[in-house]
């Protein structure tokens, strides 16, 4: 079965700082990888996803993530955060066999301060 | 992408009662997934609902507590039975739409 580890429980950054959130997964087969964001009081929104091809994936709102297969990692990055990026970020994985559920990490709360 | 309508959006229920949550998808999908998000926590898969067969439950979740119906390819319900305060959570349904997972807006359940 798959599992996902997000190393940072709570990250506090100043506006314009760079962001990197760690995500590692455990699974022996081919996986699909996702990052979701949940703004306060709102439902999940997909930031980006990786299935195959270029391991550097660009998503919405200036976010990107890099899949490093040898490290089983899919870290999320943003060069310059804004106050509006304050949210909970979830890494998720599923087995690449179609119609399988997502397995989520515990999430990282990002607080961006002015 | 597929659009999911989930209701109710929130409810406050007395302990010992049951609540049925509905999810309607605007397209036919094979699998629907039900998740729980407890306060301040991540999403935990409750079960996978496949049309025409019994739902498959994850460890720690049982059919008597969380019965699921899947009468057709666009609709599913999750019932939270004999509720206790520990069941207070957000419950979400999800579908895999061509590898773009879509989530319902969630049902915020408070058990008092």
Contacts between the chains, C-beta under 8 A, distances in Angstrom:
chain1	res1	chain2	res2	distance
A	32	B	99	6.4
A	34	B	101	7.0
A	43	B	92	7.4
A	43	B	103	6.0
A	43	B	104	7.5
A	43	B	105	4.8
A	43	B	106	5.4
A	44	B	43	7.8
A	44	B	92	7.6
A	44	B	103	4.8
A	46	B	100	6.9
A	46	B	101	7.2
A	49	B	99	7.3
A	49	B	100	7.3
A	51	B	99	6.2
A	90	B	42	6.2
A	90	B	43	7.1
A	92	B	101	8.0
A	98	B	96	7.6
A	99	B	30	5.6
A	99	B	31	4.5
A	99	B	96	5.4
A	100	B	96	7.6
A	101	B	31	7.8
A	101	B	33	4.5
A	101	B	45	5.1
A	101	B	48	5.8
A	101	B	94	7.5
A	102	B	33	7.5
A	102	B	43	7.8
A	102	B	45	7.8
A	102	B	94	7.2
A	102	B	101	5.8
A	103	B	45	7.1
A	104	B	42	4.7
A	104	B	43	4.5
A	104	B	44	7.7
A	105	B	42	6.3
A	106	B	41	7.2
A	106	B	42	4.6
A	107	B	41	7.7
A	107	B	42	4.8
